[in-house]
Amino acid sequence: MADSDAWRPPRACDDYWSEWKHCKGIQNLVHHYYTFGEAPSCAQWKTDYKNCREWEKSKSTQAKESLCKSERARILEKQKHAPVWMLRKGPPADWYLPLNEDKPK
């Protein structure tokens, strides 16, 4: 029992609510539809908010497990995408030379 008393949700419950409100906002809906061709699914944010509140009220093990599973899925989804740019190990060899901005193209 001491272990579950020390556990806290990864985010504050109000953060889940804010994320849900942002997800349902018209600006986000338009942006997501324009980018991905479909409306975003916001149900998980609301489910996480309800589970967080359930955890605060009754310390429900099911709510705890559901929140942990949801956060792990978010982290895995975020790590799935490779960075767009390759990071450099150092500056280019000719970094100190002046730029050719004055030359006509």
C-alpha positions as CSV (number, residue, x, y, z in Angstrom):
1,M,0.0,0.0,0.0
2,A,2.9,2.4,0.7
3,D,4.0,2.0,-2.9
4,S,0.7,3.1,-4.4
5,D,0.5,6.1,-1.9
6,A,3.8,7.4,-3.2
7,W,2.8,7.1,-6.9
8,R,1.5,10.2,-8.6
9,P,0.1,10.5,-12.1
10,P,2.7,11.6,-14.7
11,R,0.8,14.9,-15.2
12,A,-1.6,16.9,-13.2
13,C,-5.2,16.1,-13.9
14,D,-5.8,19.6,-15.2
15,D,-3.1,19.0,-17.8
16,Y,-5.1,16.2,-19.3
17,W,-8.2,18.4,-19.4
18,S,-6.3,21.2,-21.0
19,E,-4.9,18.9,-23.6
20,W,-8.4,17.6,-24.4
21,K,-9.8,21.2,-24.7
22,H,-6.9,22.1,-27.0
23,C,-7.4,19.0,-29.1
24,K,-11.1,19.8,-29.5
25,G,-10.4,23.5,-30.4
26,I,-11.3,24.7,-33.8
27,Q,-7.8,25.9,-34.6
28,N,-6.3,22.5,-33.8
29,L,-9.1,20.7,-35.7
30,V,-8.4,22.7,-38.9
31,H,-4.7,22.3,-38.6
32,H,-4.8,18.6,-38.0
33,Y,-7.3,18.1,-40.8
34,Y,-5.2,20.1,-43.2
35,T,-2.0,18.2,-42.2
36,F,-3.3,14.7,-41.9
37,G,-6.6,14.7,-43.8
38,E,-8.7,13.6,-40.8
39,A,-9.9,15.0,-37.5
40,P,-7.8,14.3,-34.5
41,S,-8.9,11.7,-32.0
42,C,-9.2,13.4,-28.6
43,A,-10.9,10.6,-26.7
44,Q,-7.7,9.4,-25.0
45,W,-7.2,12.8,-23.3
46,K,-10.6,12.7,-21.9
47,T,-10.2,9.1,-20.7
48,D,-6.9,10.0,-19.1
49,Y,-8.5,12.9,-17.3
50,K,-11.3,10.6,-16.0
51,N,-8.7,8.0,-14.9
52,C,-6.6,10.7,-13.2
53,R,-9.7,12.0,-11.2
54,E,-10.6,8.4,-10.4
55,W,-7.0,7.9,-9.0
56,E,-7.3,11.0,-6.9
57,K,-10.6,10.0,-5.5
58,S,-10.2,6.3,-4.8
59,K,-6.6,5.3,-5.6
60,S,-8.0,2.8,-8.1
61,T,-5.4,0.3,-9.4
62,Q,-7.2,0.1,-12.7
63,A,-7.0,3.9,-13.2
64,K,-3.3,3.8,-12.3
65,E,-2.5,1.1,-14.8
66,S,-4.6,2.8,-17.5
67,L,-2.7,6.1,-17.1
68,C,0.7,4.3,-17.1
69,K,-0.3,2.4,-20.3
70,S,-1.5,5.6,-22.0
71,E,1.7,7.6,-21.1
72,R,3.9,4.7,-22.3
73,A,2.0,4.6,-25.6
74,R,2.5,8.4,-26.0
75,I,6.2,8.1,-25.4
76,L,6.6,5.2,-27.9
77,E,4.6,7.2,-30.5
78,K,6.8,10.2,-30.1
79,Q,10.0,8.1,-30.4
80,K,8.8,6.3,-33.5
81,H,9.5,9.3,-35.7
82,A,13.1,10.0,-36.7
83,P,14.4,13.5,-36.6
84,V,14.0,15.5,-39.9
85,W,17.6,16.9,-39.9
86,M,20.8,15.0,-39.4
87,L,22.7,16.5,-36.5
88,R,26.2,17.7,-37.2
89,K,29.2,16.5,-35.1
90,G,31.0,19.8,-35.7
91,P,31.0,22.9,-37.9
92,P,31.6,22.7,-41.6
93,A,35.3,22.9,-42.7
94,D,34.8,26.3,-44.4
95,W,32.7,27.9,-41.7
96,Y,35.0,30.9,-41.4
97,L,34.9,31.9,-45.1
98,P,32.7,34.9,-46.2
99,L,29.4,34.1,-47.8
100,N,28.9,34.7,-51.5
101,E,25.9,37.0,-51.0
102,D,27.3,39.7,-53.3
103,K,27.6,37.6,-56.4
104,P,24.7,37.6,-58.9
105,K,23.0,34.3,-59.5
